[in-house]
Amino acid sequence: MQSFAKVKRAGTAVAVALVMGFTAVPAMAQDKGTMRVAFGDVPGGEMVNFMIAVARAAERGVSVETSYLQSEDLAAQAIVSGQADIGVGTPYALIQKVKAPIRMFYQLSMLRFYPVVNGEKYKSWKDLDGADVAVHGRGSGTEAIMQLMAKENGVSYNSVSYVPGSGVRAGALLQDRITASIVDYERSRLLEREAPGKFVFLPLPDIKATDEALYANKNWLESEKEAVAILVEELIKTWREINDDPASIEALRAKYNVLPDIEKIEVDELVPSFTQGVEIDLYPDNGGSADSVKEDFAFFTTSGSLDGNAEELKVEDYWYLDPVDAALAKLGKK
């Protein structure tokens, strides 16, 4: 893990990276501020719901600029160095080991991933002893899952490589460039459709933990309280609307002209993918709570991403729940 000083020195490189993949959603009401969101991923269909909430926040005066970086590490560096305001991920290890002054503040999605191997080479977790595996990024939920299952099955990987983007990993699997990885529900469908019978999906226990959360510098969260409140409210309302009717994602994307350049196959898969996402409880209705954070502590300490005893970790050291609590007081809890 990089030291805080090293993270700060990375600011110049991050500033250059942020120029690439930049998208601005202008405010359409009285200006309530501008947010810069950094994704450590490539734009894809799974981001449509987030961008709908961003467009709705823009209608209330919050301008949001989004950029897509090559890894979650770069996105985290961007937040710590001040090159961006909001990151996407679960930076528990960064907060604990580097003492980065950031806090998670909104639970976007739950860990619903599918470990997958080329069936011509592997059949089970035991077969992965000495194997090369690919995950999303350092400290990510995908890495935590793979490390947890290695521990539970008594295996050691030869290497763990970081390949951001579930779609990128799925493509590499189809092209035989990697043979063991982990993908999201949408790409699991893709693999089964494009190469039926080629891949084996390895079993997982029931996991209750956050996959992706929004995080930011705590001082920024406090200074931009009004803008953050609007974004959180629109996220909760959008998540609930999609959970009530996943087919609405299609009309909402068209209404707000969200991610117009994604591939046609991703557009065609929007309704089936979000329908499945709702069925597997991917999108939490309430944006996070002290109880959900404690579930994270249990998972991430067991997997080795967090050090220490889960019972002794403090919610406030990792999360800033005031925006969610205020939104739920206004919108009600489901």
C-alpha positions in Angstrom: 0.0 0.0 0.0 1.3 3.4 -0.9 2.1 5.9 1.8 0.0 9.1 2.0 2.9 11.1 0.8 3.2 9.0 -2.3 -0.5 9.3 -2.9 -0.2 13.1 -2.8 2.7 13.1 -5.2 0.7 11.1 -7.7 -1.6 14.1 -8.1 0.0 15.4 -11.3 -0.3 12.0 -13.1 -3.9 11.7 -11.9 -4.7 15.2 -13.2 -3.6 14.1 -16.6 -5.6 10.9 -16.4 -8.7 12.8 -15.4 -8.8 14.6 -18.7 -9.5 11.3 -20.4 -13.1 10.0 -20.4 -14.5 13.3 -19.1 -18.3 13.8 -19.1 -20.1 16.8 -17.7 -23.7 16.9 -16.7 -24.6 20.6 -16.4 -26.8 22.0 -13.7 -30.3 23.1 -15.0 -31.5 24.9 -11.9 -30.0 27.4 -9.4 -26.4 26.5 -9.1 -25.8 24.3 -5.9 -22.2 23.4 -6.7 -20.1 21.1 -8.9 -18.9 17.6 -8.1 -16.1 15.7 -9.8 -16.7 11.9 -9.7 -13.8 9.6 -10.6 -14.6 6.0 -11.7 -11.8 3.4 -11.6 -13.6 1.6 -14.4 -14.7 1.9 -18.0 -18.2 3.3 -18.8 -20.8 0.6 -19.2 -24.4 -0.4 -18.8 -24.1 -1.0 -15.1 -23.5 2.7 -14.6 -26.8 3.8 -16.2 -28.7 4.0 -12.9 -26.0 6.2 -11.4 -26.0 8.5 -14.3 -29.8 8.8 -14.2 -29.5 10.0 -10.6 -26.8 12.4 -11.6 -29.0 13.9 -14.3 -31.8 14.3 -11.7 -29.4 16.0 -9.4 -28.5 18.3 -12.2 -32.2 19.3 -12.5 -31.9 20.5 -8.9 -28.8 22.5 -9.6 -25.9 20.1 -8.9 -23.4 19.9 -11.8 -21.6 16.6 -11.9 -18.4 15.9 -13.9 -17.4 12.3 -14.4 -14.2 10.8 -15.5 -13.0 7.2 -16.1 -9.5 6.1 -14.9 -7.5 3.0 -15.5 -7.9 1.6 -11.9 -9.5 2.2 -8.5 -6.0 3.0 -7.2 -5.9 6.0 -9.5 -9.4 7.1 -8.6 -8.5 6.9 -4.9 -5.3 8.9 -5.5 -7.5 11.5 -7.3 -9.7 11.9 -4.2 -6.8 12.1 -1.7 -4.9 14.6 -3.8 -7.9 16.8 -4.5 -8.0 16.1 -8.3 -11.5 14.7 -7.9 -14.2 15.0 -5.2 -16.0 11.6 -5.2 -14.6 8.1 -5.8 -16.4 4.8 -6.3 -15.3 1.7 -4.5 -14.7 0.3 -1.0 -11.4 1.8 0.1 -11.4 0.2 3.6 -7.7 -0.9 3.3 -6.7 2.6 2.1 -8.4 4.3 5.0 -7.0 1.8 7.6 -3.4 1.5 6.3 -2.7 4.9 4.9 -5.0 6.8 7.2 -6.4 8.6 4.2 -8.8 11.4 5.3 -11.7 10.0 3.3 -15.0 8.4 4.3 -17.6 6.3 2.4 -21.0 8.0 2.4 -23.4 6.1 0.1 -23.8 2.3 -0.5 -24.3 1.9 -4.2 -24.3 -1.9 -4.6 -23.9 -5.2 -2.9 -21.2 -7.8 -3.6 -22.9 -10.0 -6.2 -20.0 -11.5 -8.3 -19.4 -14.8 -10.0 -15.9 -16.5 -9.8 -15.4 -18.1 -13.2 -12.8 -20.4 -14.7 -12.1 -21.9 -18.1 -13.6 -25.4 -17.7 -11.0 -26.9 -19.9 -8.3 -26.1 -17.3 -10.1 -25.9 -13.9 -13.2 -27.4 -12.4 -13.2 -26.4 -8.7 -11.6 -24.0 -6.2 -9.0 -26.7 -5.3 -7.8 -26.6 -8.9 -6.8 -23.0 -8.5 -3.8 -23.8 -6.3 -0.9 -22.2 -8.1 -3.1 -20.5 -10.7 -3.0 -17.0 -12.0 -6.3 -15.1 -11.3 -7.5 -11.6 -12.4 -9.7 -9.3 -10.2 -10.9 -5.7 -10.6 -8.4 -3.9 -8.4 -6.3 -3.8 -5.3 -8.5 -3.7 -2.2 -11.7 -4.3 -4.3 -14.5 -6.5 -3.3 -13.6 -8.9 -6.1 -10.1 -9.3 -4.7 -11.6 -9.8 -1.2 -13.9 -12.6 -2.5 -11.1 -14.4 -4.3 -8.7 -14.2 -1.3 -11.5 -15.4 1.1 -12.2 -18.4 -1.1 -8.5 -19.2 -1.4 -8.3 -19.2 2.4 -11.4 -21.3 2.8 -10.2 -23.9 0.3 -6.6 -24.0 1.4 -5.1 -22.8 -1.9 -2.5 -20.2 -2.9 -2.7 -18.3 -6.2 0.5 -18.0 -8.2 -0.4 -14.3 -9.0 -3.3 -11.9 -8.7 -3.5 -9.4 -11.5 -5.6 -6.2 -11.6 -7.8 -5.9 -14.6 -10.4 -3.1 -14.1 -13.8 -3.6 -15.7 -15.9 -6.7 -15.5 -16.5 -6.4 -19.3 -12.8 -6.3 -19.9 -12.2 -9.4 -17.8 -15.1 -11.2 -19.6 -13.5 -10.3 -22.9 -10.2 -11.7 -21.8 -11.8 -14.9 -20.7 -13.5 -15.3 -24.1 -10.2 -14.7 -25.9 -8.3 -17.2 -23.6 -6.0 -14.4 -22.4 -7.0 -15.3 -18.8 -8.4 -18.5 -17.5 -9.6 -17.6 -13.9 -11.3 -14.5 -12.8 -14.5 -13.0 -11.3 -17.2 -11.1 -13.2 -20.5 -9.3 -12.4 -23.9 -10.8 -13.0 -24.2 -9.0 -16.4 -21.0 -10.5 -17.7 -21.8 -13.9 -16.4 -24.8 -13.8 -18.7 -22.5 -12.7 -21.5 -20.1 -15.6 -21.0 -22.9 -18.2 -20.9 -24.4 -16.7 -24.0 -21.2 -16.3 -26.1 -19.5 -19.6 -25.1 -22.1 -22.1 -23.6 -20.4 -24.9 -21.7 -16.9 -23.3 -21.9 -16.8 -21.8 -18.4 -17.4 -23.1 -14.9 -18.8 -20.8 -12.2 -17.4 -21.6 -8.8 -19.7 -21.7 -5.8 -19.7 -19.0 -3.1 -21.2 -18.7 0.3 -23.9 -16.1 1.0 -22.0 -12.8 1.3 -23.4 -9.6 2.8 -21.1 -6.8 2.1 -20.8 -3.6 0.0 -19.4 -3.9 -3.5 -19.3 -0.2 -4.4 -19.8 2.9 -2.3 -19.3 6.6 -2.9 -16.5 8.1 -0.9 -15.0 11.6 -0.4 -12.8 13.7 1.8 -14.8 14.2 5.0 -14.1 18.0 5.0 -15.4 18.2 1.5 -18.6 16.3 2.5 -19.2 18.8 5.3 -18.4 21.9 3.2 -20.7 20.7 0.3 -23.5 19.5 2.5 -26.3 20.8 0.3 -25.0 19.4 -3.0 -24.2 16.0 -1.4 -27.7 15.9 0.2 -29.3 16.4 -3.3 -27.2 13.7 -4.9 -27.9 11.2 -2.1 -31.7 11.9 -2.3 -31.7 11.3 -6.0 -29.7 8.1 -5.7 -32.1 6.7 -3.2 -35.2 7.7 -5.3 -33.6 6.3 -8.5 -32.6 3.0 -6.8 -36.1 2.6 -5.3 -37.8 3.3 -8.7 -35.6 0.7 -10.4 -36.2 -1.9 -7.6 -39.9 -1.3 -8.0 -39.8 -1.6 -11.8 -36.5 -2.7 -13.3 -37.9 -2.3 -16.8 -38.1 1.5 -16.2 -34.3 1.7 -16.7 -34.9 1.8 -20.5 -37.2 4.7 -20.5 -35.2 6.6 -17.9 -32.0 6.2 -19.9 -33.8 7.6 -23.0 -35.3 10.5 -21.1 -32.0 11.7 -19.7 -29.9 10.6 -22.7 -27.6 8.7 -20.3 -24.4 7.1 -21.7 -25.5 7.3 -25.3 -22.3 5.8 -26.7 -22.3 2.4 -24.9 -22.4 -0.7 -27.1 -25.7 -1.8 -28.6 -25.4 -5.2 -26.8 -25.2 -3.4 -23.5 -28.3 -1.4 -24.4 -30.2 -4.6 -25.4 -29.2 -6.2 -22.1 -30.2 -3.2 -19.9 -33.6 -4.5 -18.9 -32.6 -8.2 -18.5 -29.5 -7.2 -16.5 -31.3 -4.8 -14.2 -34.1 -7.2 -13.7 -31.6 -9.8 -12.6 -29.9 -7.2 -10.4 -33.1 -6.5 -8.6 -33.8 -10.2 -8.1 -30.4 -10.7 -6.4 -30.8 -7.6 -4.2 -27.9 -5.8 -5.9 -29.3 -2.3 -5.3 -29.9 -1.3 -1.6 -32.9 0.9 -1.0 -31.5 2.9 1.9 -28.0 3.9 1.0 -26.2 2.3 3.9 -26.4 2.1 7.7 -24.4 1.3 10.8 -25.6 -2.3 10.5 -24.5 -2.7 6.8 -21.1 -1.3 7.7 -20.7 -3.9 10.5 -21.5 -6.6 7.9 -18.7 -5.1 5.8 -16.4 -5.3 8.8 -17.2 -9.0 9.2 -16.5 -9.8 5.5 -13.4 -7.6 4.9 -11.7 -8.8 8.1 -12.4 -12.4 7.3 -11.1 -12.0 3.7 -8.0 -10.2 5.0 -8.7 -6.8 3.4 -9.1 -5.2 6.8 -6.8 -5.9 9.8 -8.1 -6.5 13.3 -11.2 -7.7 15.1 -14.4 -6.7 13.3 -16.2 -6.1 16.6 -13.6 -3.5 17.5 -13.7 -1.4 14.3 -15.6 1.9 14.5 -18.2 2.8 11.9 -17.2 6.5 12.0 -13.6 5.7 11.1 -14.7 4.5 7.7 -18.1 6.0 6.9 -19.9 9.4 7.1 -23.6 8.5 7.3 -25.0 11.9 8.0 -26.1 12.5 4.3 -27.9 9.1 4.2 -29.5 9.6 7.6 -30.8 13.1 6.6 -32.2 11.7 3.3 -34.0 8.9 5.0 -35.5 11.3 7.5 -36.9 13.1 4.5 -37.8 10.2 2.2 -38.6 7.5 4.7 -36.9 4.2 5.1 -37.9 1.1 3.2 
